[in-house]
Amino acid sequence: MAGGFSSLRRFNALIKSRYRLNPSELRRMRGSDIPRDTLACEIAYRPPLDWEALSRFLSIRACGGVEAFEGVRYLRTVSWKNHRGWIAVEPASKKPTLRVEVSASLAPALMPVLARVKRLFDLAAEPQKIAAHLGPLAATDPGLRVPGAFSGFEIALRAILGQQVSVRAATTLMRRLVSMFGEKLETPWALLTHLPPAAERLAHASMEELTSLGITTTRSRSLLALAQAVAAGKLVLEPVGDVEKTMAQLQELPGIGEWTVHYVAMRALNWPDAFPHGDLGIRKALQQARPREILRMAEAWRPWRAYAAMHLWRSLEVIS
């Protein structure tokens, strides 16, 4: 009923077809190590999956207070409509699934939360098909995925803060943004303290508040324009609708260029053909400085250029 189903039979059938779960498994605890105020389930994927590469990419960009890693487990705070809570995700040891723990407070939002977990870890990908198309580029790591987004708005904020600065500097600025504008939340982990900033809250921020965090005036204007567009419903950063239209809307915002647009398309819109061809790492990996020539070279990788970008960044041992 909480998921909007009027038929129990349809509910059971959909869960089994989409998540390969028997609904009764969600009502049973799957081990004594799981607190009684959590739900536990598993999401299947097509192997191979390079969890180490995914973890490394996400960990160095972890949004302080919102995301963290505990060994191989990914932790984050979650809000969906009026529900607040947390999740913990780790690979199962003996089968191609991710084990997901969800706080009981998110039980009414379980299906949307699991859908976002699938997007974040790119679990719908067909790695063998993609690797075969990319050929030698993907030969050394066919399980490399394109990290997605739990929140498209969160990724767009991070992308703007990451313009023309190091990954570490952008992570620091994002942590400050969370501390000032993110809602506080109690969790079992000391590293998880806040929800990510909501567009509605950030849309009413002042330039002085943003620049006091060390964010430049230009970036502050971009953040405010983004938040106002999302809060007003003019911009939807979800993998639905017309990708090209959404990318064009993004580029119309002040201070948002082509690199940012394609990075957001890769992660927030889950567009497999996004390709930030002007990226310094991609230019280094291809040993080519001319954008037009890079685009010509990338034609062979369509429609999987986002995966090609990940492999190019990986070839430098520094994923950009």
C-alpha positions as CSV (number, residue, x, y, z in Angstrom):
1,M,0.0,0.0,0.0
2,A,2.9,2.4,0.9
3,G,4.3,1.8,-2.6
4,G,1.0,2.8,-4.3
5,F,-0.2,-0.7,-5.2
6,S,-3.8,-1.7,-4.9
7,S,-3.1,-5.3,-5.8
8,L,-0.9,-7.5,-3.7
9,R,-0.4,-10.0,-6.5
10,R,0.9,-7.2,-8.9
11,F,3.2,-5.9,-6.1
12,N,4.7,-9.4,-5.5
13,A,5.1,-10.0,-9.2
14,L,6.8,-6.7,-9.9
15,I,9.3,-7.0,-7.0
16,K,10.3,-10.5,-8.2
17,S,10.7,-9.5,-11.8
18,R,12.6,-6.2,-11.1
19,Y,14.7,-7.1,-8.0
20,R,14.8,-10.9,-8.0
21,L,13.5,-10.9,-4.5
22,N,10.6,-12.7,-2.8
23,P,8.8,-9.9,-0.8
24,S,8.9,-12.1,2.3
25,E,12.7,-11.7,2.3
26,L,12.3,-8.0,3.0
27,R,10.4,-8.9,6.2
28,R,13.0,-11.3,7.5
29,M,16.2,-10.4,9.1
30,R,19.2,-11.8,7.2
31,G,21.6,-12.3,10.0
32,S,22.1,-11.5,13.6
33,D,24.5,-8.7,12.7
34,I,21.7,-6.6,11.3
35,P,20.0,-4.2,13.7
36,R,16.3,-4.8,14.2
37,D,15.5,-1.3,12.9
38,T,16.7,-2.1,9.4
39,L,15.6,-3.8,6.2
40,A,18.0,-6.0,4.2
41,C,17.8,-7.1,0.6
42,E,20.0,-7.8,-2.4
43,I,20.1,-6.4,-5.9
44,A,21.5,-8.5,-8.7
45,Y,23.7,-7.3,-11.5
46,R,25.4,-8.8,-14.6
47,P,29.0,-9.6,-13.8
48,P,31.7,-8.6,-14.0
49,L,31.6,-5.5,-11.7
50,D,34.8,-3.7,-10.6
51,W,33.7,-2.8,-7.1
52,E,37.2,-1.6,-6.2
53,A,37.2,1.0,-9.1
54,L,33.7,2.1,-8.2
55,S,34.6,2.5,-4.5
56,R,37.8,4.4,-5.3
57,F,35.9,6.9,-7.6
58,L,33.2,7.5,-5.0
59,S,35.4,7.6,-2.0
60,I,37.7,10.4,-3.2
61,R,34.6,12.4,-4.1
62,A,32.6,11.4,-1.0
63,C,30.4,14.3,0.1
64,G,31.5,14.9,3.7
65,G,28.7,14.3,6.2
66,V,26.5,12.6,3.5
67,E,28.7,9.8,2.2
68,A,31.4,7.6,3.6
69,F,33.1,4.2,3.3
70,E,33.6,1.7,6.0
71,G,35.9,-0.8,4.5
72,V,34.2,-2.0,1.4
73,R,30.8,-0.7,2.5
74,Y,29.3,2.4,1.1
75,L,27.3,4.5,3.5
76,R,25.1,7.5,2.9
77,T,22.2,9.5,4.2
78,V,19.0,9.5,2.2
79,S,15.9,11.7,2.0
80,W,12.8,10.9,-0.2
81,K,9.8,13.1,0.1
82,N,9.1,13.3,3.9
83,H,11.2,10.3,4.8
84,R,14.8,10.5,6.2
85,G,17.3,7.7,6.9
86,W,20.4,6.0,5.7
87,I,21.7,3.1,3.6
88,A,24.7,0.8,3.6
89,V,25.8,-1.1,0.5
90,E,28.4,-3.8,-0.1
91,P,29.1,-6.6,-2.5
92,A,27.9,-10.1,-1.6
93,S,30.8,-12.5,-1.1
94,K,29.5,-15.5,-3.2
95,K,27.1,-14.2,-5.8
96,P,26.7,-11.2,-8.2
97,T,24.6,-9.1,-6.0
98,L,24.9,-6.0,-3.8
99,R,23.7,-6.3,-0.3
100,V,21.7,-3.3,0.8
101,E,20.7,-2.3,4.3
102,V,18.1,0.4,4.6
103,S,17.0,2.1,7.8
104,A,13.4,1.3,8.8
105,S,12.5,4.9,8.5
106,L,12.8,4.6,4.8
107,A,10.5,1.6,4.5
108,P,7.8,3.5,2.7
109,A,10.5,4.7,0.2
110,L,12.1,1.3,-0.3
111,M,11.5,0.9,-4.0
112,P,12.7,4.4,-5.0
113,V,15.7,4.0,-2.8
114,L,16.7,0.6,-4.4
115,A,16.1,2.2,-7.8
116,R,18.6,4.9,-6.9
117,V,21.1,2.4,-5.6
118,K,20.9,0.6,-9.0
119,R,21.6,3.9,-10.8
120,L,24.4,4.9,-8.5
121,F,26.3,1.7,-9.1
122,D,25.3,1.3,-12.7
123,L,23.8,-2.1,-12.0
124,A,21.6,-2.1,-15.2
125,A,24.7,-2.1,-17.4
126,E,25.6,-5.0,-19.7
127,P,29.3,-5.1,-19.3
128,Q,30.2,-7.8,-21.7
129,K,28.2,-6.1,-24.5
130,I,29.9,-2.7,-23.7
131,A,33.4,-4.2,-23.5
132,A,33.0,-6.0,-26.8
133,H,32.0,-2.8,-28.5
134,L,34.9,-0.8,-27.0
135,G,37.4,-3.5,-27.9
136,P,41.0,-3.1,-26.7
137,L,40.1,0.0,-24.7
138,A,38.1,-2.1,-22.2
139,A,40.2,-5.3,-22.4
140,T,41.9,-4.9,-19.1
141,D,38.8,-4.1,-17.1
142,P,35.5,-5.2,-18.7
143,G,33.8,-4.7,-15.3
144,L,34.4,-0.9,-15.1
145,R,31.1,0.9,-14.6
146,V,30.0,4.6,-14.9
147,P,29.2,5.8,-11.4
148,G,25.8,7.3,-11.4
149,A,24.0,9.5,-8.9
150,F,21.7,9.0,-5.9
151,S,20.7,12.6,-6.4
152,G,21.1,14.4,-9.7
153,F,21.0,17.8,-8.0
154,E,23.8,16.7,-5.6
155,I,26.0,15.6,-8.5
156,A,25.4,18.9,-10.4
157,L,26.4,20.9,-7.3
158,R,29.6,18.8,-7.1
159,A,30.3,19.3,-10.8
160,I,30.1,23.1,-10.5
161,L,32.3,23.2,-7.5
162,G,34.8,21.0,-9.4
163,Q,35.3,23.4,-12.3
164,Q,38.9,24.3,-12.7
165,V,40.0,23.0,-9.3
166,S,41.3,19.7,-7.9
167,V,39.1,16.9,-6.8
168,R,40.3,17.5,-3.2
169,A,39.4,21.2,-3.3
170,A,36.0,20.5,-4.7
171,T,35.4,17.9,-2.0
172,T,36.3,20.4,0.7
173,L,33.9,23.0,-0.8
174,M,31.1,20.5,-1.0
175,R,31.6,19.5,2.7
176,R,31.3,23.2,3.7
177,L,28.1,23.5,1.6
178,V,26.6,20.5,3.3
179,S,27.5,21.8,6.8
180,M,25.8,25.1,6.1
181,F,22.8,24.1,4.0
182,G,22.2,20.3,4.7
183,E,19.7,19.2,7.2
184,K,21.2,17.5,10.3
185,L,20.4,13.8,10.8
186,E,21.2,11.2,13.5
187,T,22.7,7.9,12.1
188,P,24.6,5.0,13.5
189,W,27.8,6.3,11.9
190,A,29.8,9.3,13.2
191,L,30.7,10.2,9.6
192,L,27.1,10.5,8.5
193,T,25.7,13.7,10.0
194,H,23.7,15.6,7.3
195,L,21.4,15.2,4.4
196,P,22.6,16.8,1.1
197,P,21.5,20.4,0.5
198,A,18.0,20.5,-0.9
199,A,17.4,22.7,-4.0
200,E,14.6,24.5,-2.1
201,R,16.9,25.5,0.7
202,L,19.8,26.5,-1.5
203,A,17.6,28.5,-3.8
204,H,17.1,31.1,-1.0
205,A,20.8,31.3,0.0
206,S,22.5,34.6,-0.4
207,M,25.7,35.3,-2.3
208,E,27.4,36.3,0.9
209,E,26.6,33.0,2.5
210,L,28.1,31.1,-0.4
211,T,31.2,33.2,-0.9
212,S,31.9,33.0,2.9
213,L,32.5,29.2,2.3
214,G,35.4,30.0,-0.1
215,I,33.3,29.6,-3.3
216,T,34.0,32.1,-6.0
217,T,31.4,34.7,-7.0
218,T,31.1,33.0,-10.4
219,R,30.5,29.6,-9.0
220,S,28.1,31.0,-6.4
221,R,26.0,32.5,-9.2
222,S,26.0,29.1,-10.9
223,L,24.9,27.3,-7.8
224,L,22.1,29.7,-7.1
225,A,20.8,29.5,-10.7
226,L,20.9,25.7,-10.6
227,A,19.1,25.5,-7.3
228,Q,16.4,28.0,-8.4
229,A,15.8,26.1,-11.7
230,V,15.5,22.8,-9.9
231,A,13.4,24.1,-7.0
232,A,11.0,25.7,-9.6
233,G,10.7,22.4,-11.5
234,K,12.1,24.0,-14.6
235,L,15.1,21.6,-14.6
236,V,14.8,17.9,-13.8
237,L,18.1,16.1,-13.2
238,E,16.8,12.5,-13.4
239,P,17.4,9.9,-16.1
240,V,13.9,10.5,-17.6
241,G,12.8,12.6,-20.5
242,D,14.8,14.3,-23.2
243,V,18.5,14.1,-22.4
244,E,19.5,16.6,-25.1
245,K,16.9,19.1,-23.9
246,T,18.1,18.8,-20.3
247,M,21.7,19.3,-21.4
248,A,20.7,22.4,-23.3
249,Q,18.9,23.7,-20.3
250,L,22.0,23.2,-18.1
251,Q,24.2,25.0,-20.5
252,E,21.9,28.0,-20.5
253,L,22.7,28.5,-16.8
254,P,25.4,31.0,-16.0
255,G,28.9,29.6,-15.6
256,I,28.0,26.1,-16.8
257,G,30.0,24.9,-19.8
258,E,30.3,21.8,-21.9
259,W,32.5,19.8,-19.6
260,T,30.1,20.2,-16.7
261,V,27.1,19.4,-18.8
262,H,28.5,16.2,-20.1
263,Y,29.8,15.2,-16.6
264,V,26.3,15.7,-15.2
265,A,24.8,13.8,-18.2
266,M,27.2,10.8,-17.4
267,R,26.3,10.6,-13.8
268,A,22.9,12.2,-13.1
269,L,21.2,11.5,-16.4
270,N,22.8,8.1,-16.9
271,W,23.4,8.9,-20.5
272,P,25.9,6.2,-21.8
273,D,27.0,8.4,-24.7
274,A,28.0,11.5,-22.7
275,F,31.6,12.4,-23.4
276,P,33.4,15.4,-21.8
277,H,35.9,15.6,-24.7
278,G,37.5,18.8,-23.4
279,D,38.6,17.1,-20.2
280,L,42.4,17.3,-19.5
281,G,42.6,13.6,-18.5
282,I,41.0,12.5,-21.7
283,R,43.3,14.7,-23.7
284,K,46.3,13.2,-21.9
285,A,45.1,9.6,-22.3
286,L,44.6,10.1,-26.0
287,Q,47.7,12.2,-26.4
288,Q,45.6,14.6,-28.4
289,A,44.9,18.3,-27.7
290,R,42.5,19.1,-30.5
291,P,38.9,18.7,-29.4
292,R,37.6,18.1,-32.9
293,E,40.1,15.2,-33.4
294,I,39.2,13.7,-30.0
295,L,35.5,13.7,-31.0
296,R,36.5,12.1,-34.3
297,M,38.4,9.3,-32.5
298,A,35.4,8.8,-30.1
299,E,32.9,8.2,-32.9
300,A,33.9,4.5,-32.8
301,W,32.9,4.2,-29.2
302,R,29.3,5.4,-29.7
303,P,26.9,4.8,-28.0
304,W,29.1,3.9,-25.1
305,R,31.4,7.0,-24.9
306,A,30.8,7.5,-21.2
307,Y,32.3,4.1,-20.6
308,A,35.2,5.0,-22.9
309,A,35.8,8.1,-20.8
310,M,36.0,6.0,-17.7
311,H,38.5,3.6,-19.3
312,L,40.6,6.6,-20.5
313,W,40.7,8.1,-17.0
314,R,41.5,4.7,-15.6
315,S,44.4,4.3,-18.0
316,L,46.1,7.3,-16.3
317,E,45.5,5.7,-12.8
318,V,43.8,8.9,-11.9
319,I,40.0,8.8,-12.6
320,S,39.1,12.4,-13.3
